[in-house]
Amino acid sequence: TEVIQKNNRRHIIEDSLRETEENLQQLLERITSYGNDRNVPLLQLIDLNLLSSKGAYDENKIFETLKERYDECMEYKRSMIVYDLDSLVGVNQSDSESSMGTSTSTSIVNQSIYIYVTSRFREA
């Protein structure tokens, strides 16, 4: 995702995963390179590891940590924040077979975190 500012408006451009990006580490390599190429001094990765390291196990502490990181990133003009939604909200995918064929369904375990994070995108 790329945010471009023109006339004091931010634009978000989403980019699909590349075939070689099979895990978070490979994606982070591209994001880090992207930030370096654009002189981004602050890159915040928001994932389950961050919440664990901050002892954010209850909902209040989780939202406090998310808000602190978001606010810190917004203080810097040249900053980037990356959310690992799969780990934060618990995205589940299941396949089921029937006479009609295979169907895939997805569900979000932690809807409140999903709403919080997506509302930050709308603010951008």
C-alpha positions as CSV (number, residue, x, y, z in Angstrom):
1,T,0.0,0.0,0.0
2,E,1.4,3.4,-0.9
3,V,0.1,6.7,0.4
4,I,0.7,9.7,-1.9
5,Q,0.0,13.2,-0.7
6,K,-1.3,15.7,-3.3
7,N,-3.0,19.0,-2.4
8,N,-3.0,18.0,1.3
9,R,-4.9,14.8,0.5
10,R,-3.6,11.3,1.1
11,H,-4.2,8.6,-1.4
12,I,-3.7,4.9,-0.6
13,I,-2.5,2.5,-3.4
14,E,-2.7,-1.2,-2.6
15,D,-0.3,-3.7,-4.2
16,S,-0.9,-7.4,-4.3
17,L,1.5,-9.9,-2.8
18,R,4.2,-11.2,-5.2
19,E,4.5,-14.9,-5.9
20,T,7.7,-15.1,-3.9
21,E,6.1,-13.5,-0.8
22,E,4.8,-16.5,1.0
23,N,5.2,-15.3,4.6
24,L,5.3,-12.1,6.6
25,Q,9.2,-12.0,6.7
26,Q,9.4,-11.9,2.9
27,L,6.7,-9.1,2.7
28,L,8.5,-7.1,5.4
29,E,11.7,-7.2,3.3
30,R,9.8,-5.4,0.5
31,I,8.2,-3.0,2.8
32,T,11.5,-2.1,4.5
33,S,13.1,-1.6,1.1
34,Y,10.2,0.5,0.0
35,G,10.6,2.7,3.1
36,N,14.3,3.1,2.6
37,D,13.9,4.1,-1.0
38,R,11.5,6.8,0.1
39,N,13.5,8.1,3.1
40,V,11.0,6.8,5.7
41,P,12.8,7.0,9.1
42,L,10.0,5.4,11.1
43,L,8.4,2.1,10.3
44,Q,6.0,0.6,12.8
45,L,5.0,-3.0,12.6
46,I,1.9,-3.7,14.6
47,D,1.4,-7.5,15.2
48,L,0.7,-10.0,17.9
49,N,4.4,-10.0,18.9
50,L,4.2,-6.3,19.7
51,L,1.0,-6.8,21.8
52,S,2.7,-9.7,23.7
53,S,5.9,-7.7,24.3
54,K,3.7,-4.9,25.8
55,G,1.7,-7.3,28.0
56,A,-1.4,-6.3,26.1
57,Y,-3.6,-9.3,26.8
58,D,-6.9,-7.6,27.8
59,E,-8.9,-5.4,25.4
60,N,-8.1,-2.1,27.1
61,K,-4.3,-2.7,27.0
62,I,-4.6,-3.8,23.4
63,F,-6.3,-0.6,22.3
64,E,-4.0,1.5,24.4
65,T,-1.0,0.0,22.7
66,L,-2.5,0.3,19.2
67,K,-3.4,4.0,19.9
68,E,0.1,4.8,21.2
69,R,1.8,3.3,18.1
70,Y,-0.6,5.0,15.7
71,D,-0.3,8.4,17.5
72,E,3.5,8.1,17.4
73,C,3.5,7.3,13.7
74,M,1.2,10.3,13.0
75,E,3.7,12.6,14.7
76,Y,6.3,12.0,12.0
77,K,5.6,13.2,8.5
78,R,7.7,10.5,6.9
79,S,6.5,7.4,8.7
80,M,4.8,4.2,7.8
81,I,2.7,1.8,9.9
82,V,2.2,-1.8,8.9
83,Y,-0.6,-3.9,10.5
84,D,-0.4,-7.7,10.4
85,L,-4.2,-8.2,10.4
86,D,-4.0,-12.0,10.2
87,S,-2.3,-12.1,13.6
88,L,-4.1,-9.1,15.2
89,V,-7.7,-10.0,14.4
90,G,-7.4,-13.8,13.9
91,V,-8.6,-14.4,10.4
92,N,-9.8,-18.0,9.9
93,Q,-10.4,-19.6,6.6
94,S,-12.2,-22.9,6.1
95,D,-13.0,-25.0,3.0
96,S,-16.0,-27.3,2.8
97,E,-16.9,-29.8,0.2
98,S,-20.5,-30.4,-1.0
99,S,-22.3,-31.7,-4.0
100,M,-22.1,-28.2,-5.4
101,G,-18.2,-28.2,-5.1
102,T,-15.8,-26.6,-2.7
103,S,-16.7,-23.4,-0.9
104,T,-14.3,-21.2,1.1
105,S,-15.4,-19.1,4.0
106,T,-13.5,-16.6,6.1
107,S,-14.2,-15.2,9.6
108,I,-12.7,-12.6,11.8
109,V,-12.2,-13.6,15.5
110,N,-11.6,-10.2,17.0
111,Q,-14.1,-7.9,15.2
112,S,-13.3,-4.9,17.5
113,I,-9.6,-4.8,16.5
114,Y,-10.5,-5.1,12.9
115,I,-12.9,-2.1,13.1
116,Y,-10.3,-0.1,14.9
117,V,-7.5,-0.8,12.4
118,T,-9.7,-0.2,9.3
119,S,-11.0,3.1,10.8
120,R,-7.3,4.2,11.0
121,F,-7.1,3.6,7.2
122,R,-10.1,5.8,6.6
123,E,-8.4,8.5,8.6
124,A,-5.4,8.3,6.4
